Amino acid sequence: MTITAYFTNSGVPVTGLFPSIVITLADTGATVITDVMIETGNGWYKYDYAETLNIGYNFVCNGGPSLTFFERIKTGSFFTPTDLLNETYEGTDTIESLFRFMRAFLVGIVTGAGTTVLTFKGADGVTNRIQMTVDGNGNRSLVLLNPN
């Protein structure tokens, strides 16, 4: 995760700073790291952080005393993308598995069309993501889902 901050003085980009960054855990407030950001040019500074998945973070960037208070402090938070993807819905299924099911059903390869067993393949074209037993009218009597 790359965290960026833009520092100005009276609206004019400021270079030559050594902004500090403090990253804390969102749930406990415990400090994870305190370090210095790297200047990338024209008032922009960055910090590359190798976050742990499934954890939320808050950060405070401080441009230093040469800036006014309102231009000195930049704050934010981030959560790793897998936070949302690993959330469960309807029991133990995850949002990630829901996307896999939707992709297979909407644009995946289908085998067994015109028979009583339909199989919808995963993105790899091999994994049986959804299998349905249907009658002559297309009514489903059994649905098997494979999230893996």
C-alpha positions as CSV (number, residue, x, y, z in Angstrom):
1,M,0.0,0.0,0.0
2,T,1.4,3.4,-1.0
3,I,0.2,6.3,1.2
4,T,0.5,9.7,-0.4
5,A,0.2,13.2,1.1
6,Y,0.2,16.6,-0.6
7,F,1.7,19.5,1.4
8,T,1.2,23.2,0.6
9,N,1.9,26.5,2.3
10,S,-0.9,29.0,1.5
11,G,-1.9,26.7,-1.3
12,V,1.6,26.6,-2.9
13,P,3.2,23.1,-3.1
14,V,6.1,22.7,-0.6
15,T,9.2,20.7,-1.4
16,G,12.2,19.8,0.8
17,L,10.1,18.6,3.7
18,F,10.7,15.4,5.8
19,P,7.1,14.6,6.8
20,S,6.7,12.0,9.5
21,I,4.0,9.3,9.3
22,V,2.5,7.3,12.1
23,I,0.4,4.3,11.2
24,T,-1.8,2.7,13.9
25,L,-4.2,-0.2,14.0
26,A,-7.8,1.0,13.4
27,D,-9.3,-1.3,16.0
28,T,-6.9,-0.7,19.0
29,G,-5.0,2.5,18.1
30,A,-1.7,0.7,18.7
31,T,1.2,2.3,16.8
32,V,2.4,0.0,14.1
33,I,5.1,2.2,12.6
34,T,6.6,5.7,12.9
35,D,8.8,6.7,9.9
36,V,9.6,9.5,7.4
37,M,7.9,9.9,4.0
38,I,9.8,10.2,0.8
39,E,9.4,13.3,-1.5
40,T,8.2,12.5,-5.0
41,G,8.0,16.1,-6.3
42,N,5.8,19.2,-6.5
43,G,4.5,18.9,-2.9
44,W,3.8,15.2,-3.0
45,Y,5.3,12.7,-0.6
46,K,4.8,9.0,-0.2
47,Y,5.3,6.1,2.1
48,D,5.2,2.4,1.0
49,Y,3.8,0.1,3.6
50,A,3.6,-3.6,3.4
51,E,0.4,-4.1,5.3
52,T,-0.9,-7.3,6.8
53,L,-4.1,-8.5,5.1
54,N,-7.4,-8.3,6.8
55,I,-6.4,-5.4,9.1
56,G,-7.6,-1.8,9.1
57,Y,-5.1,1.0,9.6
58,N,-5.2,4.8,10.4
59,F,-2.4,7.2,9.6
60,V,-1.3,10.7,10.4
61,C,1.2,12.5,8.2
62,N,2.9,15.6,9.6
63,G,4.6,18.0,7.3
64,G,6.4,19.7,10.1
65,P,6.4,23.1,11.9
66,S,7.2,25.2,8.8
67,L,3.6,24.7,7.7
68,T,0.4,26.1,9.3
69,F,-1.5,23.6,11.4
70,F,-4.2,23.1,8.9
71,E,-1.7,22.4,6.1
72,R,0.7,20.4,8.2
73,I,-1.5,17.4,9.2
74,K,-3.0,14.9,6.8
75,T,-5.0,11.9,8.0
76,G,-6.6,8.9,6.6
77,S,-7.4,5.2,6.9
78,F,-7.3,2.2,4.8
79,F,-8.4,-1.4,4.9
80,T,-6.9,-4.1,2.8
81,P,-9.1,-5.2,-0.1
82,T,-9.5,-8.7,1.3
83,D,-11.3,-7.2,4.3
84,L,-14.4,-6.9,2.2
85,L,-13.8,-10.0,0.1
86,N,-13.6,-12.1,3.2
87,E,-16.7,-10.8,4.8
88,T,-19.4,-13.4,5.0
89,Y,-23.0,-13.2,3.9
90,E,-25.8,-15.8,4.3
91,G,-23.8,-18.2,6.6
92,T,-20.3,-19.0,5.6
93,D,-20.2,-17.8,2.0
94,T,-17.8,-14.9,1.4
95,I,-18.2,-11.9,-0.9
96,E,-15.2,-13.3,-2.9
97,S,-17.2,-16.5,-3.5
98,L,-20.2,-14.5,-4.5
99,F,-18.2,-12.9,-7.2
100,R,-17.0,-16.3,-8.4
101,F,-20.5,-17.6,-8.5
102,M,-21.8,-14.5,-10.4
103,R,-18.9,-14.6,-12.9
104,A,-19.5,-18.3,-13.6
105,F,-23.3,-17.9,-14.0
106,L,-23.2,-14.7,-16.1
107,V,-20.2,-15.3,-18.4
108,G,-18.8,-18.7,-17.7
109,I,-18.7,-21.8,-19.9
110,V,-21.9,-23.8,-19.5
111,T,-22.2,-27.6,-20.1
112,G,-25.3,-29.7,-20.0
113,A,-27.6,-27.1,-21.6
114,G,-30.8,-28.9,-22.7
115,T,-30.3,-31.7,-20.1
116,T,-31.3,-32.0,-16.5
117,V,-27.9,-31.1,-15.1
118,L,-26.4,-27.7,-15.9
119,T,-22.7,-27.0,-14.9
120,F,-21.3,-23.4,-14.9
121,K,-17.5,-23.3,-15.0
122,G,-15.2,-21.0,-13.2
123,A,-12.8,-18.5,-14.8
124,D,-10.3,-21.2,-15.5
125,G,-12.9,-23.0,-17.7
126,V,-12.3,-26.2,-15.7
127,T,-13.6,-25.7,-12.1
128,N,-17.3,-26.7,-11.7
129,R,-18.4,-23.5,-9.9
130,I,-22.2,-24.1,-10.0
131,Q,-24.1,-27.3,-10.7
132,M,-27.9,-27.3,-11.0
133,T,-30.4,-30.1,-11.4
134,V,-33.4,-28.9,-13.4
135,D,-36.6,-30.4,-14.7
136,G,-38.0,-30.1,-18.3
137,N,-39.3,-26.7,-17.5
138,G,-36.0,-25.4,-16.1
139,N,-37.1,-25.5,-12.4
140,R,-34.2,-26.0,-10.1
141,S,-34.4,-28.9,-7.6
142,L,-30.8,-28.9,-6.5
143,V,-28.0,-26.4,-6.6
144,L,-24.4,-27.2,-5.6
145,L,-21.9,-24.3,-5.2
146,N,-18.1,-24.7,-5.2
147,P,-16.5,-21.5,-3.9
148,N,-12.9,-22.8,-4.1
